[in-house]
């Protein structure tokens, strides 16, 4: 058993010491030399090997580190390498230890090793980069910039723009601090392209698009082909409301720089936002042809084609992605939607069931379960949900909500309530399940129990605008506690002032208090944003009461077009007009 150990020690020395500055490469002892070869040429003298001068304790630490790595104990490997680096102060050992720390995401070890490396080599670029990153993680922004400035002084790329981009993850106060530090940098290095661009990027992140655009213009006048700034300008033009100008700018520059994928993708997405779907599809087709190895472009092309009604184009793209093993969950989900829309329900279920993870997993499972139930097998659908819940307890809440919603869709309210009760037995702190039960209890006209659940939610999350609104609305429609209801709804409105559901609640409680003129602006705003049948019922009733009966009929007729049997809408029309049909 001794031979493998000796061989391993030799391997260790080769791995650990070959990077050291004081060890030169030499051929292994059993390699053929010109002296042993058949040749008449006199052998050349070999250089004397120079071995690393390590103390026994250092060698022991290195050996123990490598043995631990062989056994999968990488934490021990890192600790021993860190100690060996601190004892030896050898650049090769420090570098290897740093690589191990990076692979293990060991931030403290990286900080110690990079600091040690700078003590032995003050101009080491890698050490400065590591310390800059670590300073950002610790929110020590001034320290980070000092290391980056030193990198720039040493003639290397300091990545100022990457640090600026990371500012989106900082709080507003830190963003302001970083912007001030960049301004100080700019004063020390006037005209530096990367710093000026980074300042404009920071201004964008700080929600100052107009200021950022003004900062960017002189830079582009001097450097008209600097592509990152051209991309940022397009984004800023769009943010400042100059949408046509933004699209024209990006159209021009995507043709000037057809190999810039980021620019083309931004242009395509802007076209989608503007509803220019055919142009967007054409742009993604161009990008897909230009960058054949980027599967995300094919997915984008497929989704735009789907929006354009070009089903076969989308189907071909999505099928190709599955064949190539890229974006398979998204591809299966959208193929399921295509089959669903074509009423090929069994095939749709098959596609949905192949979505295994990601954002589309639960929507796919929900729709597959709904289709299975509609095809007559609701018990099978419920059984599948329960089986998956048992196998994935960490996502139990989502599976409980799927079961509750499926039961509600099939008008099994008591079974849904039983499921909600069971869910809260195992997940008593689940806000989402408790809210769902409150809404269900309200439909069962158990207002006191619904209120208790919503109070429980608000005890945990006092600023939950949805719960505040729901409780206020229940008090409005189920009780005479209108002043209390108004207070709750006003709190919700302060938290989410543009939410049409809350606007509707505010208008309705004011109307119930006998304040129709105060209610009018809220119900108008709610109807304008979200003309669903319940909002239409409320708005129409207000119009009817203030003498705008013909306008009320217009609102109700429009709502009835797609919601002919909506109970609240029907009850309101019948109560006020005495008519079954308008």
Secondary structure as GFF3:
##gff-version 3
##sequence-region A 1 582
A	DSSP	alpha_helix	2	17	.	.	.	ID=ss1
A	DSSP	alpha_helix	56	70	.	.	.	ID=ss2
A	DSSP	alpha_helix	74	88	.	.	.	ID=ss3
A	DSSP	alpha_helix	91	103	.	.	.	ID=ss4
A	DSSP	alpha_helix	107	120	.	.	.	ID=ss5
A	DSSP	alpha_helix	125	137	.	.	.	ID=ss6
A	DSSP	alpha_helix	141	153	.	.	.	ID=ss7
A	DSSP	alpha_helix	160	166	.	.	.	ID=ss8
A	DSSP	three_ten_helix	167	169	.	.	.	ID=ss9
A	DSSP	alpha_helix	172	188	.	.	.	ID=ss10
A	DSSP	alpha_helix	193	205	.	.	.	ID=ss11
A	DSSP	alpha_helix	209	222	.	.	.	ID=ss12
A	DSSP	alpha_helix	227	239	.	.	.	ID=ss13
A	DSSP	alpha_helix	243	256	.	.	.	ID=ss14
A	DSSP	alpha_helix	261	273	.	.	.	ID=ss15
A	DSSP	alpha_helix	277	290	.	.	.	ID=ss16
A	DSSP	alpha_helix	295	307	.	.	.	ID=ss17
A	DSSP	alpha_helix	311	324	.	.	.	ID=ss18
A	DSSP	alpha_helix	328	341	.	.	.	ID=ss19
A	DSSP	alpha_helix	345	353	.	.	.	ID=ss20
A	DSSP	alpha_helix	361	374	.	.	.	ID=ss21
A	DSSP	alpha_helix	378	391	.	.	.	ID=ss22
A	DSSP	three_ten_helix	393	395	.	.	.	ID=ss23
A	DSSP	alpha_helix	396	409	.	.	.	ID=ss24
A	DSSP	alpha_helix	413	426	.	.	.	ID=ss25
A	DSSP	alpha_helix	431	443	.	.	.	ID=ss26
A	DSSP	alpha_helix	447	460	.	.	.	ID=ss27
A	DSSP	alpha_helix	465	478	.	.	.	ID=ss28
A	DSSP	alpha_helix	482	495	.	.	.	ID=ss29
A	DSSP	alpha_helix	500	512	.	.	.	ID=ss30
A	DSSP	alpha_helix	516	529	.	.	.	ID=ss31
A	DSSP	alpha_helix	533	545	.	.	.	ID=ss32
A	DSSP	alpha_helix	549	562	.	.	.	ID=ss33
A	DSSP	alpha_helix	567	577	.	.	.	ID=ss34
###
